[in-house]
């Protein structure tokens, strides 16, 4: 495991990789590797980004959704860009062709239910540029 990821694992393990008091968060695409303690996504850009939010005790309150990328002291939230792709009737965020920055960072997905119980999920993300098709 590379040194950068060791630091991320240590920091996030202290915070807990996944807080599950609220809705369940299931990333459906891209595929997630169940690395411990923080799951990892290795992909190229653009991606098909699909996340399912499942009720866990109370209905999901999608208005509370936040999706942010974090890397070495910087944070960029792109919730506003993603919210138009939310399908409220199925509780699915489905973005078929999402351009994301290349590099290594952490994605934080945060959502609450109608009782105010919040879930926060972290994913280590390694993004490479997709190979260009030959002309």
N, CA, C and O atoms as CSV, one atom per row, in Angstrom:
chain,resi,resn,atom,element,x,y,z
A,1,UNK,N,N,0.848,-1.169,0.000
A,1,UNK,CA,C,0.000,0.000,0.000
A,1,UNK,C,C,0.895,1.233,0.000
A,1,UNK,O,O,1.911,1.268,0.693
A,2,UNK,N,N,0.514,2.248,-0.781
A,2,UNK,CA,C,1.414,3.377,-0.847
A,2,UNK,C,C,1.247,4.292,0.366
A,2,UNK,O,O,0.211,4.294,1.030
A,3,UNK,N,N,2.293,5.063,0.631
A,3,UNK,CA,C,2.395,5.858,1.853
A,3,UNK,C,C,1.232,6.836,2.021
A,3,UNK,O,O,0.747,7.033,3.135
A,4,UNK,N,N,0.776,7.454,0.913
A,4,UNK,CA,C,-0.352,8.396,0.985
A,4,UNK,C,C,-1.592,7.716,1.558
A,4,UNK,O,O,-2.276,8.274,2.417
A,5,UNK,N,N,-1.875,6.504,1.074
A,5,UNK,CA,C,-3.072,5.796,1.535
A,5,UNK,C,C,-2.942,5.411,3.001
A,5,UNK,O,O,-3.946,5.394,3.713
A,6,UNK,N,N,-1.740,5.101,3.475
A,6,UNK,CA,C,-1.564,4.761,4.889
A,6,UNK,C,C,-1.989,5.927,5.773
A,6,UNK,O,O,-2.645,5.732,6.797
A,7,UNK,N,N,-1.614,7.134,5.375
A,7,UNK,CA,C,-1.985,8.327,6.145
A,7,UNK,C,C,-3.500,8.502,6.133
A,7,UNK,O,O,-4.103,8.756,7.176
A,8,UNK,N,N,-4.117,8.367,4.961
A,8,UNK,CA,C,-5.582,8.493,4.842
A,8,UNK,C,C,-6.269,7.464,5.723
A,8,UNK,O,O,-7.213,7.792,6.440
A,9,UNK,N,N,-5.801,6.218,5.675
A,9,UNK,CA,C,-6.399,5.164,6.502
A,9,UNK,C,C,-6.334,5.518,7.985
A,9,UNK,O,O,-7.308,5.343,8.717
A,10,UNK,N,N,-5.179,6.016,8.420
A,10,UNK,CA,C,-5.020,6.355,9.835
A,10,UNK,C,C,-5.971,7.470,10.247
A,10,UNK,O,O,-6.610,7.383,11.295
A,11,UNK,N,N,-6.070,8.514,9.433
A,11,UNK,CA,C,-6.933,9.652,9.764
A,11,UNK,C,C,-8.394,9.216,9.793
A,11,UNK,O,O,-9.113,9.509,10.748
A,12,UNK,N,N,-8.831,8.521,8.752
A,12,UNK,CA,C,-10.242,8.162,8.660
A,12,UNK,C,C,-10.637,7.066,9.632
A,12,UNK,O,O,-11.790,7.015,10.058
A,13,UNK,N,N,-9.711,6.189,9.993
A,13,UNK,CA,C,-10.019,5.150,10.968
A,13,UNK,C,C,-10.358,5.792,12.304
A,13,UNK,O,O,-11.218,5.306,13.037
A,14,UNK,N,N,-9.676,6.883,12.611
A,14,UNK,CA,C,-9.994,7.592,13.853
A,14,UNK,C,C,-11.407,8.154,13.813
A,14,UNK,O,O,-12.089,8.195,14.836
A,15,UNK,N,N,-11.848,8.587,12.641
A,15,UNK,CA,C,-13.196,9.153,12.496
A,15,UNK,C,C,-14.245,8.087,12.300
A,15,UNK,O,O,-15.434,8.342,12.496
A,16,UNK,N,N,-13.836,6.919,11.924
A,16,UNK,CA,C,-14.677,5.774,11.557
A,16,UNK,C,C,-14.987,5.853,10.070
A,16,UNK,O,O,-15.531,6.852,9.599
A,17,UNK,N,N,-14.650,4.828,9.348
A,17,UNK,CA,C,-14.809,4.805,7.895
A,17,UNK,C,C,-16.267,4.944,7.486
A,17,UNK,O,O,-16.568,5.501,6.430
A,18,UNK,N,N,-17.154,4.450,8.299
A,18,UNK,CA,C,-18.570,4.502,7.936
A,18,UNK,C,C,-19.391,4.649,9.202
A,18,UNK,O,O,-19.295,3.840,10.125
A,19,UNK,N,N,-20.191,5.688,9.226
A,19,UNK,CA,C,-21.124,5.896,10.332
A,19,UNK,C,C,-22.488,5.461,9.822
A,19,UNK,O,O,-22.952,5.986,8.810
A,20,UNK,N,N,-23.144,4.521,10.487
A,20,UNK,CA,C,-24.367,3.934,9.932
A,20,UNK,C,C,-25.599,4.148,10.787
A,20,UNK,O,O,-26.475,3.284,10.836
A,21,UNK,N,N,-25.682,5.277,11.457
A,21,UNK,CA,C,-26.895,5.545,12.237
A,21,UNK,C,C,-28.066,5.879,11.323
A,21,UNK,O,O,-29.219,5.619,11.669
A,22,UNK,N,N,-27.782,6.447,10.170
A,22,UNK,CA,C,-28.822,6.880,9.245
A,22,UNK,C,C,-28.982,5.917,8.082
A,22,UNK,O,O,-28.779,4.713,8.236
A,23,UNK,N,N,-29.347,6.450,6.908
A,23,UNK,CA,C,-29.572,5.604,5.729
A,23,UNK,C,C,-28.316,4.829,5.331
A,23,UNK,O,O,-27.197,5.250,5.626
A,24,UNK,N,N,-28.511,3.703,4.662
A,24,UNK,CA,C,-27.385,2.940,4.127
A,24,UNK,C,C,-26.981,3.562,2.797
A,24,UNK,O,O,-27.832,3.987,2.015
A,25,UNK,N,N,-25.677,3.612,2.548
A,25,UNK,CA,C,-25.135,4.179,1.315
A,25,UNK,C,C,-24.466,3.045,0.554
A,25,UNK,O,O,-23.547,2.405,1.065
A,26,UNK,N,N,-24.930,2.794,-0.672
A,26,UNK,CA,C,-24.369,1.708,-1.486
A,26,UNK,C,C,-23.919,2.266,-2.837
A,26,UNK,O,O,-24.746,2.621,-3.677
A,27,UNK,N,N,-22.602,2.338,-3.037
A,27,UNK,CA,C,-22.077,2.770,-4.338
A,27,UNK,C,C,-22.223,1.594,-5.291
A,27,UNK,O,O,-21.653,0.528,-5.061
A,28,UNK,N,N,-22.985,1.785,-6.358
A,28,UNK,CA,C,-23.235,0.734,-7.353
A,28,UNK,C,C,-22.264,0.815,-8.520
A,28,UNK,O,O,-21.955,-0.200,-9.144
A,29,UNK,N,N,-21.780,2.021,-8.819
A,29,UNK,CA,C,-20.832,2.210,-9.919
A,29,UNK,C,C,-20.045,3.483,-9.635
A,29,UNK,O,O,-20.622,4.493,-9.231
A,30,UNK,N,N,-18.722,3.441,-9.845
A,30,UNK,CA,C,-17.897,2.326,-10.295
A,30,UNK,C,C,-17.749,1.279,-9.198
A,30,UNK,O,O,-18.237,1.469,-8.084
A,31,UNK,N,N,-17.082,0.183,-9.511
A,31,UNK,CA,C,-16.963,-0.888,-8.524
A,31,UNK,C,C,-16.065,-0.449,-7.361
A,31,UNK,O,O,-15.112,0.313,-7.526
A,32,UNK,N,N,-16.414,-0.963,-6.190
A,32,UNK,CA,C,-15.712,-0.624,-4.953
A,32,UNK,C,C,-14.961,-1.856,-4.471
A,32,UNK,O,O,-15.530,-2.944,-4.379
A,33,UNK,N,N,-13.673,-1.679,-4.164
A,33,UNK,CA,C,-12.872,-2.762,-3.591
A,33,UNK,C,C,-13.006,-2.676,-2.067
A,33,UNK,O,O,-12.806,-1.604,-1.494
A,34,UNK,N,N,-13.339,-3.778,-1.408
A,34,UNK,CA,C,-13.588,-3.738,0.040
A,34,UNK,C,C,-12.309,-3.713,0.867
A,34,UNK,O,O,-12.131,-4.545,1.757
A,35,UNK,N,N,-11.417,-2.764,0.580
A,35,UNK,CA,C,-10.174,-2.658,1.334
A,35,UNK,C,C,-10.476,-2.178,2.744
A,35,UNK,O,O,-11.438,-1.444,2.968
A,36,UNK,N,N,-9.653,-2.594,3.687
A,36,UNK,CA,C,-9.846,-2.218,5.091
A,36,UNK,C,C,-8.793,-1.184,5.458
A,36,UNK,O,O,-7.657,-1.313,5.002
A,37,UNK,N,N,-9.092,-0.195,6.232
A,37,UNK,CA,C,-10.387,0.091,6.831
A,37,UNK,C,C,-11.299,0.928,5.921
A,37,UNK,O,O,-12.488,1.070,6.210
A,38,UNK,N,N,-10.764,1.478,4.839
A,38,UNK,CA,C,-11.540,2.359,3.961
A,38,UNK,C,C,-11.667,1.699,2.588
A,38,UNK,O,O,-10.653,1.323,2.001
A,39,UNK,N,N,-12.892,1.546,2.059
A,39,UNK,CA,C,-13.054,0.966,0.724
A,39,UNK,C,C,-12.380,1.841,-0.345
A,39,UNK,O,O,-12.253,3.054,-0.177
A,40,UNK,N,N,-11.955,1.209,-1.439
A,40,UNK,CA,C,-11.222,1.901,-2.491
A,40,UNK,C,C,-11.932,1.769,-3.835
A,40,UNK,O,O,-12.479,0.720,-4.175
A,41,UNK,N,N,-11.903,2.868,-4.587
A,41,UNK,CA,C,-12.412,2.891,-5.954
A,41,UNK,C,C,-11.238,3.256,-6.854
A,41,UNK,O,O,-10.613,4.302,-6.681
A,42,UNK,N,N,-10.943,2.381,-7.823
A,42,UNK,CA,C,-9.919,2.672,-8.830
A,42,UNK,C,C,-10.627,2.756,-10.163
A,42,UNK,O,O,-11.308,1.814,-10.568
A,43,UNK,N,N,-10.471,3.883,-10.855
A,43,UNK,CA,C,-11.250,4.097,-12.064
A,43,UNK,C,C,-10.541,5.058,-13.001
A,43,UNK,O,O,-9.473,5.584,-12.685
A,44,UNK,N,N,-11.144,5.278,-14.149
A,44,UNK,CA,C,-10.704,6.305,-15.090
A,44,UNK,C,C,-11.838,7.315,-15.226
A,44,UNK,O,O,-12.979,7.040,-14.856
A,45,UNK,N,N,-11.512,8.465,-15.752
A,45,UNK,CA,C,-12.527,9.491,-15.951
A,45,UNK,C,C,-12.838,9.619,-17.430
A,45,UNK,O,O,-11.918,9.531,-18.243
A,46,UNK,N,N,-14.079,9.820,-17.817
A,46,UNK,CA,C,-15.276,9.996,-17.002
A,46,UNK,C,C,-15.781,8.661,-16.451
A,46,UNK,O,O,-15.387,7.591,-16.915
A,47,UNK,N,N,-16.672,8.750,-15.442
A,47,UNK,CA,C,-17.211,7.546,-14.817
A,47,UNK,C,C,-18.732,7.543,-14.864
A,47,UNK,O,O,-19.374,8.578,-15.038
A,48,UNK,N,N,-19.283,6.350,-14.705
A,48,UNK,CA,C,-20.707,6.222,-14.401
A,48,UNK,C,C,-20.758,6.157,-12.883
A,48,UNK,O,O,-20.275,5.192,-12.290
A,49,UNK,N,N,-21.338,7.174,-12.243
A,49,UNK,CA,C,-21.406,7.258,-10.787
A,49,UNK,C,C,-22.835,6.990,-10.368
A,49,UNK,O,O,-23.739,7.763,-10.686
A,50,UNK,N,N,-23.044,5.883,-9.647
A,50,UNK,CA,C,-24.386,5.512,-9.202
A,50,UNK,C,C,-24.327,5.119,-7.734
A,50,UNK,O,O,-23.534,4.264,-7.337
A,51,UNK,N,N,-25.178,5.756,-6.934
A,51,UNK,CA,C,-25.232,5.497,-5.492
A,51,UNK,C,C,-26.686,5.307,-5.095
A,51,UNK,O,O,-27.555,6.091,-5.476
A,52,UNK,N,N,-26.940,4.253,-4.321
A,52,UNK,CA,C,-28.287,3.951,-3.844
A,52,UNK,C,C,-28.326,4.265,-2.351
A,52,UNK,O,O,-27.450,3.837,-1.598
A,53,UNK,N,N,-29.340,5.010,-1.929
A,53,UNK,CA,C,-29.528,5.360,-0.522
A,53,UNK,C,C,-30.727,4.571,-0.011
A,53,UNK,O,O,-31.839,4.727,-0.514
A,54,UNK,N,N,-30.501,3.726,0.986
A,54,UNK,CA,C,-31.556,2.850,1.482
A,54,UNK,C,C,-31.969,3.248,2.891
A,54,UNK,O,O,-31.129,3.489,3.757
A,55,UNK,N,N,-33.282,3.313,3.105
A,55,UNK,CA,C,-33.810,3.655,4.424
A,55,UNK,C,C,-33.340,2.633,5.454
A,55,UNK,O,O,-33.278,1.434,5.182
A,56,UNK,N,N,-33.013,3.133,6.635
A,56,UNK,CA,C,-32.525,2.294,7.730
A,56,UNK,C,C,-33.152,2.824,9.014
A,56,UNK,O,O,-32.477,3.435,9.842
A,57,UNK,N,N,-34.460,2.580,9.170
A,57,UNK,CA,C,-35.164,3.048,10.353
A,57,UNK,C,C,-36.119,4.195,10.083
A,57,UNK,O,O,-37.137,4.322,10.763
A,58,UNK,N,N,-35.809,5.038,9.099
A,58,UNK,CA,C,-36.684,6.162,8.730
A,58,UNK,C,C,-36.429,6.486,7.261
A,58,UNK,O,O,-35.362,6.161,6.741
A,59,UNK,N,N,-37.382,7.118,6.584
A,59,UNK,CA,C,-37.190,7.469,5.175
A,59,UNK,C,C,-35.973,8.376,4.960
A,59,UNK,O,O,-35.654,9.216,5.801
A,60,UNK,N,N,-35.303,8.189,3.826
A,60,UNK,CA,C,-34.132,8.979,3.457
A,60,UNK,C,C,-34.574,10.408,3.132
A,60,UNK,O,O,-35.586,10.617,2.463
A,61,UNK,N,N,-33.811,11.377,3.609
A,61,UNK,CA,C,-34.078,12.793,3.310
A,61,UNK,C,C,-32.996,13.262,2.333
A,61,UNK,O,O,-31.944,13.753,2.742
A,62,UNK,N,N,-33.278,13.100,1.027
A,62,UNK,CA,C,-32.270,13.363,-0.002
A,62,UNK,C,C,-31.804,14.820,-0.039
A,62,UNK,O,O,-30.730,15.110,-0.566
A,63,UNK,N,N,-32.599,15.738,0.514
A,63,UNK,CA,C,-32.188,17.145,0.551
A,63,UNK,C,C,-30.923,17.345,1.382
A,63,UNK,O,O,-30.256,18.372,1.254
A,64,UNK,N,N,-30.590,16.375,2.230
A,64,UNK,CA,C,-29.408,16.495,3.086
A,64,UNK,C,C,-28.141,15.958,2.422
A,64,UNK,O,O,-27.060,16.034,3.005
A,65,UNK,N,N,-28.260,15.421,1.220
A,65,UNK,CA,C,-27.114,14.799,0.553
A,65,UNK,C,C,-25.970,15.790,0.336
A,65,UNK,O,O,-26.181,16.917,-0.112
A,66,UNK,N,N,-24.757,15.346,0.665
A,66,UNK,CA,C,-23.531,16.086,0.366
A,66,UNK,C,C,-22.517,15.097,-0.187
A,66,UNK,O,O,-22.324,14.015,0.368
A,67,UNK,N,N,-21.869,15.477,-1.290
A,67,UNK,CA,C,-20.803,14.670,-1.873
A,67,UNK,C,C,-19.606,15.594,-2.072
A,67,UNK,O,O,-19.683,16.580,-2.805
A,68,UNK,N,N,-18.487,15.259,-1.402
A,68,UNK,CA,C,-17.301,16.117,-1.449
A,68,UNK,C,C,-16.063,15.278,-1.729
A,68,UNK,O,O,-15.981,14.114,-1.339
A,69,UNK,N,N,-15.113,15.884,-2.404
A,69,UNK,CA,C,-13.799,15.289,-2.611
A,69,UNK,C,C,-12.804,16.009,-1.714
A,69,UNK,O,O,-12.830,17.235,-1.606
A,70,UNK,N,N,-11.929,15.247,-1.072
A,70,UNK,CA,C,-10.952,15.827,-0.151
A,70,UNK,C,C,-9.566,15.302,-0.500
A,70,UNK,O,O,-9.373,14.107,-0.722
A,71,UNK,N,N,-8.597,16.229,-0.543
A,71,UNK,CA,C,-7.220,15.830,-0.799
A,71,UNK,C,C,-6.286,16.797,-0.093
A,71,UNK,O,O,-6.227,17.978,-0.433
A,72,UNK,N,N,-5.563,16.294,0.882
A,72,UNK,CA,C,-4.486,16.996,1.550
A,72,UNK,C,C,-4.831,18.431,1.918
A,72,UNK,O,O,-4.144,19.372,1.521
A,73,UNK,N,N,-5.908,18.583,2.682
A,73,UNK,CA,C,-6.271,19.888,3.207
A,73,UNK,C,C,-7.238,20.680,2.339
A,73,UNK,O,O,-7.745,21.716,2.769
A,74,UNK,N,N,-7.497,20.216,1.147
A,74,UNK,CA,C,-8.446,20.892,0.265
A,74,UNK,C,C,-9.726,20.082,0.194
A,74,UNK,O,O,-9.704,18.853,0.273
A,75,UNK,N,N,-10.844,20.785,0.043
A,75,UNK,CA,C,-12.124,20.105,-0.108
A,75,UNK,C,C,-12.913,20.799,-1.202
A,75,UNK,O,O,-12.954,22.027,-1.279
A,76,UNK,N,N,-13.545,19.982,-2.055
A,76,UNK,CA,C,-14.429,20.513,-3.089
A,76,UNK,C,C,-15.710,19.694,-3.079
A,76,UNK,O,O,-15.698,18.485,-3.308
A,77,UNK,N,N,-16.805,20.375,-2.810
A,77,UNK,CA,C,-18.093,19.695,-2.817
A,77,UNK,C,C,-18.734,19.888,-4.182
A,77,UNK,O,O,-18.723,20.985,-4.741
A,78,UNK,N,N,-19.287,18.813,-4.705
A,78,UNK,CA,C,-19.948,18.907,-6.007
A,78,UNK,C,C,-21.382,18.417,-5.929
A,78,UNK,O,O,-21.935,17.888,-6.893
A,79,UNK,N,N,-21.971,18.608,-4.750
A,79,UNK,CA,C,-23.360,18.202,-4.526
A,79,UNK,C,C,-24.305,18.895,-5.498
A,79,UNK,O,O,-25.159,18.246,-6.103
A,80,UNK,N,N,-24.158,20.222,-5.652
A,80,UNK,CA,C,-25.074,20.977,-6.522
A,80,UNK,C,C,-25.033,20.464,-7.958
A,80,UNK,O,O,-26.057,20.430,-8.641
A,81,UNK,N,N,-23.854,20.069,-8.411
A,81,UNK,CA,C,-23.706,19.530,-9.766
A,81,UNK,C,C,-24.422,18.177,-9.905
A,81,UNK,O,O,-24.919,17.846,-10.981
A,82,UNK,N,N,-24.472,17.401,-8.819
A,82,UNK,CA,C,-25.038,16.053,-8.864
A,82,UNK,C,C,-26.536,15.995,-8.570
A,82,UNK,O,O,-27.221,15.092,-9.052
A,83,UNK,N,N,-27.055,16.941,-7.788
A,83,UNK,CA,C,-28.457,16.870,-7.357
A,83,UNK,C,C,-29.465,16.735,-8.501
A,83,UNK,O,O,-30.472,16.051,-8.319
A,84,UNK,N,N,-29.248,17.350,-9.674
A,84,UNK,CA,C,-30.212,17.140,-10.758
A,84,UNK,C,C,-30.303,15.670,-11.204
A,84,UNK,O,O,-31.265,15.286,-11.869
A,85,UNK,N,N,-29.322,14.862,-10.847
A,85,UNK,CA,C,-29.307,13.445,-11.246
A,85,UNK,C,C,-29.908,12.530,-10.173
A,85,UNK,O,O,-29.879,11.307,-10.314
A,86,UNK,N,N,-30.446,13.114,-9.116
A,86,UNK,CA,C,-31.097,12.321,-8.063
A,86,UNK,C,C,-32.471,11.876,-8.525
A,86,UNK,O,O,-33.249,12.672,-9.051
A,87,UNK,N,N,-32.761,10.619,-8.329
A,87,UNK,CA,C,-34.079,10.070,-8.635
A,87,UNK,C,C,-34.776,9.807,-7.297
A,87,UNK,O,O,-34.604,8.748,-6.693
A,88,UNK,N,N,-35.560,10.781,-6.848
A,88,UNK,CA,C,-36.155,10.729,-5.509
A,88,UNK,C,C,-37.075,9.525,-5.315
A,88,UNK,O,O,-37.147,8.981,-4.213
A,89,UNK,N,N,-37.776,9.101,-6.362
A,89,UNK,CA,C,-38.708,7.976,-6.212
A,89,UNK,C,C,-37.994,6.646,-5.972
A,89,UNK,O,O,-38.603,5.700,-5.473
A,90,UNK,N,N,-36.693,6.566,-6.329
A,90,UNK,CA,C,-35.935,5.331,-6.108
A,90,UNK,C,C,-34.761,5.521,-5.138
A,90,UNK,O,O,-34.068,4.559,-4.804
A,91,UNK,N,N,-34.539,6.770,-4.686
A,91,UNK,CA,C,-33.402,7.086,-3.813
A,91,UNK,C,C,-32.065,6.724,-4.451
A,91,UNK,O,O,-31.164,6.217,-3.783
A,92,UNK,N,N,-31.946,6.988,-5.741
A,92,UNK,CA,C,-30.711,6.672,-6.467
A,92,UNK,C,C,-30.142,7.945,-7.091
A,92,UNK,O,O,-30.864,8.730,-7.706
A,93,UNK,N,N,-28.838,8.132,-6.920
A,93,UNK,CA,C,-28.092,9.158,-7.626
A,93,UNK,C,C,-27.460,8.454,-8.813
A,93,UNK,O,O,-26.690,7.512,-8.629
A,94,UNK,N,N,-27.766,8.890,-10.023
A,94,UNK,CA,C,-27.281,8.199,-11.217
A,94,UNK,C,C,-26.743,9.220,-12.209
A,94,UNK,O,O,-27.505,9.945,-12.848
A,95,UNK,N,N,-25.404,9.266,-12.330
A,95,UNK,CA,C,-24.728,10.207,-13.219
A,95,UNK,C,C,-23.942,9.386,-14.239
A,95,UNK,O,O,-22.884,8.849,-13.913
A,96,UNK,N,N,-24.451,9.282,-15.484
A,96,UNK,CA,C,-23.847,8.362,-16.442
A,96,UNK,C,C,-22.474,8.748,-16.981
A,96,UNK,O,O,-21.724,7.856,-17.375
A,97,UNK,N,N,-22.108,10.017,-17.021
A,97,UNK,CA,C,-20.857,10.411,-17.681
A,97,UNK,C,C,-20.200,11.545,-16.900
A,97,UNK,O,O,-20.060,12.659,-17.405
A,98,UNK,N,N,-19.796,11.250,-15.656
A,98,UNK,CA,C,-19.272,12.269,-14.759
A,98,UNK,C,C,-17.766,12.438,-14.946
A,98,UNK,O,O,-16.996,11.492,-14.778
A,99,UNK,N,N,-17.364,13.650,-15.294
A,99,UNK,CA,C,-15.936,13.982,-15.373
A,99,UNK,C,C,-15.450,14.279,-13.965
A,99,UNK,O,O,-15.988,15.157,-13.289
A,100,UNK,N,N,-14.430,13.546,-13.521
A,100,UNK,CA,C,-13.853,13.796,-12.199
A,100,UNK,C,C,-12.351,13.985,-12.358
A,100,UNK,O,O,-11.757,13.459,-13.300
A,101,UNK,N,N,-11.733,14.730,-11.450
A,101,UNK,CA,C,-10.298,14.983,-11.580
A,101,UNK,C,C,-9.467,13.711,-11.422
A,101,UNK,O,O,-9.822,12.814,-10.657
A,102,UNK,N,N,-8.372,13.648,-12.148
A,102,UNK,CA,C,-7.438,12.534,-11.966
A,102,UNK,C,C,-6.655,12.759,-10.673
A,102,UNK,O,O,-6.554,13.883,-10.180
A,103,UNK,N,N,-6.110,11.684,-10.139
A,103,UNK,CA,C,-5.319,11.776,-8.919
A,103,UNK,C,C,-5.869,10.880,-7.832
A,103,UNK,O,O,-6.725,10.030,-8.074
A,104,UNK,N,N,-5.356,11.088,-6.616
A,104,UNK,CA,C,-5.780,10.307,-5.462
A,104,UNK,C,C,-6.408,11.236,-4.444
A,104,UNK,O,O,-5.836,12.269,-4.098
A,105,UNK,N,N,-7.580,10.868,-3.968
A,105,UNK,CA,C,-8.271,11.669,-2.972
A,105,UNK,C,C,-9.314,10.817,-2.280
A,105,UNK,O,O,-9.439,9.623,-2.551
A,106,UNK,N,N,-10.057,11.437,-1.386
A,106,UNK,CA,C,-11.105,10.755,-0.641
A,106,UNK,C,C,-12.434,11.393,-1.012
A,106,UNK,O,O,-12.557,12.617,-1.061
A,107,UNK,N,N,-13.429,10.550,-1.273
A,107,UNK,CA,C,-14.791,11.023,-1.500
A,107,UNK,C,C,-15.572,10.791,-0.207
A,107,UNK,O,O,-15.529,9.708,0.376
A,108,UNK,N,N,-16.282,11.826,0.226
A,108,UNK,CA,C,-17.141,11.721,1.395
A,108,UNK,C,C,-18.582,11.870,0.917
A,108,UNK,O,O,-18.931,12.850,0.258
A,109,UNK,N,N,-19.416,10.882,1.259
A,109,UNK,CA,C,-20.846,10.934,0.937
A,109,UNK,C,C,-21.586,10.982,2.268
A,109,UNK,O,O,-21.379,10.144,3.146
A,110,UNK,N,N,-22.456,11.985,2.395
A,110,UNK,CA,C,-23.153,12.226,3.660
A,110,UNK,C,C,-24.641,12.392,3.362
A,110,UNK,O,O,-25.016,13.142,2.461
A,111,UNK,N,N,-25.493,11.687,4.124
A,111,UNK,CA,C,-26.943,11.811,3.954
A,111,UNK,C,C,-27.619,11.488,5.278
A,111,UNK,O,O,-27.097,10.717,6.083
A,112,UNK,N,N,-28.795,12.092,5.497
A,112,UNK,CA,C,-29.531,11.859,6.740
A,112,UNK,C,C,-30.935,11.343,6.419
A,112,UNK,O,O,-31.393,11.379,5.276
A,113,UNK,N,N,-31.586,10.871,7.457
A,113,UNK,CA,C,-32.978,10.442,7.280
A,113,UNK,C,C,-33.907,11.474,7.921
A,113,UNK,O,O,-33.452,12.479,8.466
A,114,UNK,N,N,-35.195,11.214,7.850
A,114,UNK,CA,C,-36.184,12.170,8.351
A,114,UNK,C,C,-36.156,12.335,9.867
A,114,UNK,O,O,-36.740,13.281,10.395
A,115,UNK,N,N,-35.482,11.424,10.574
A,115,UNK,CA,C,-35.320,11.564,12.027
A,115,UNK,C,C,-34.043,12.331,12.377
A,115,UNK,O,O,-33.757,12.569,13.550
A,116,UNK,N,N,-33.279,12.717,11.349
A,116,UNK,CA,C,-32.041,13.452,11.583
A,116,UNK,C,C,-30.824,12.570,11.793
A,116,UNK,O,O,-29.739,13.083,12.068
A,117,UNK,N,N,-30.974,11.248,11.670
A,117,UNK,CA,C,-29.839,10.334,11.814
A,117,UNK,C,C,-29.013,10.384,10.529
A,117,UNK,O,O,-29.543,10.206,9.433
A,118,UNK,N,N,-27.722,10.626,10.675
A,118,UNK,CA,C,-26.848,10.829,9.522
A,118,UNK,C,C,-25.893,9.672,9.317
A,118,UNK,O,O,-25.414,9.062,10.274
A,119,UNK,N,N,-25.622,9.378,8.050
A,119,UNK,CA,C,-24.596,8.410,7.683
A,119,UNK,C,C,-23.538,9.145,6.878
A,119,UNK,O,O,-23.857,9.965,6.017
A,120,UNK,N,N,-22.272,8.846,7.165
A,120,UNK,CA,C,-21.153,9.398,6.419
A,120,UNK,C,C,-20.318,8.222,5.940
A,120,UNK,O,O,-19.900,7.385,6.739
A,121,UNK,N,N,-20.074,8.159,4.632
A,121,UNK,CA,C,-19.249,7.083,4.073
A,121,UNK,C,C,-18.052,7.699,3.364
A,121,UNK,O,O,-18.183,8.697,2.655
A,122,UNK,N,N,-16.883,7.095,3.562
A,122,UNK,CA,C,-15.652,7.553,2.929
A,122,UNK,C,C,-15.157,6.481,1.970
A,122,UNK,O,O,-15.258,5.285,2.245
A,123,UNK,N,N,-14.618,6.932,0.832
A,123,UNK,CA,C,-14.026,6.035,-0.160
A,123,UNK,C,C,-12.717,6.639,-0.628
A,123,UNK,O,O,-12.674,7.811,-1.001
A,124,UNK,N,N,-11.646,5.853,-0.613
A,124,UNK,CA,C,-10.401,6.281,-1.244
A,124,UNK,C,C,-10.609,6.124,-2.745
A,124,UNK,O,O,-11.151,5.116,-3.200
A,125,UNK,N,N,-10.178,7.123,-3.511
A,125,UNK,CA,C,-10.397,7.101,-4.951
A,125,UNK,C,C,-9.073,7.362,-5.658
A,125,UNK,O,O,-8.371,8.326,-5.353
A,126,UNK,N,N,-8.746,6.491,-6.606
A,126,UNK,CA,C,-7.581,6.681,-7.470
A,126,UNK,C,C,-8.092,6.760,-8.902
A,126,UNK,O,O,-8.628,5.785,-9.430
A,127,UNK,N,N,-7.928,7.915,-9.526
A,127,UNK,CA,C,-8.496,8.166,-10.846
A,127,UNK,C,C,-7.373,8.407,-11.856
A,127,UNK,O,O,-6.523,9.278,-11.674
A,128,UNK,N,N,-7.397,7.612,-12.921
A,128,UNK,CA,C,-6.456,7.794,-14.032
A,128,UNK,C,C,-7.240,8.326,-15.235
A,128,UNK,O,O,-8.461,8.188,-15.314
A,129,UNK,N,N,-6.515,8.926,-16.153
A,129,UNK,CA,C,-7.174,9.398,-17.369
A,129,UNK,C,C,-7.473,8.202,-18.263
A,129,UNK,O,O,-6.649,7.300,-18.411
A,130,UNK,N,N,-8.655,8.207,-18.852
A,130,UNK,CA,C,-9.043,7.115,-19.754
A,130,UNK,C,C,-8.170,7.170,-21.004
A,130,UNK,O,O,-7.869,8.256,-21.498
A,131,UNK,N,N,-7.760,6.006,-21.523
A,131,UNK,CA,C,-6.968,6.009,-22.746
A,131,UNK,C,C,-7.780,6.595,-23.892
A,131,UNK,O,O,-8.972,6.322,-24.035
A,132,UNK,N,N,-7.112,7.401,-24.698
A,132,UNK,CA,C,-7.776,8.010,-25.863
A,132,UNK,C,C,-7.925,6.969,-26.961
A,132,UNK,O,O,-6.991,6.217,-27.239
A,133,UNK,N,N,-9.102,6.924,-27.588
A,133,UNK,CA,C,-9.272,5.967,-28.688
A,133,UNK,C,C,-8.370,6.351,-29.867
A,133,UNK,O,O,-8.183,7.534,-30.148
A,134,UNK,N,N,-7.820,5.363,-30.543
A,134,UNK,CA,C,-6.972,5.652,-31.701
A,134,UNK,C,C,-7.830,6.129,-32.860
A,134,UNK,O,O,-8.950,5.667,-33.078
A,135,UNK,N,N,-7.261,7.063,-33.585
A,135,UNK,CA,C,-8.024,7.614,-34.728
A,135,UNK,C,C,-7.732,6.848,-35.973
A,135,UNK,O,O,-8.276,7.160,-37.032
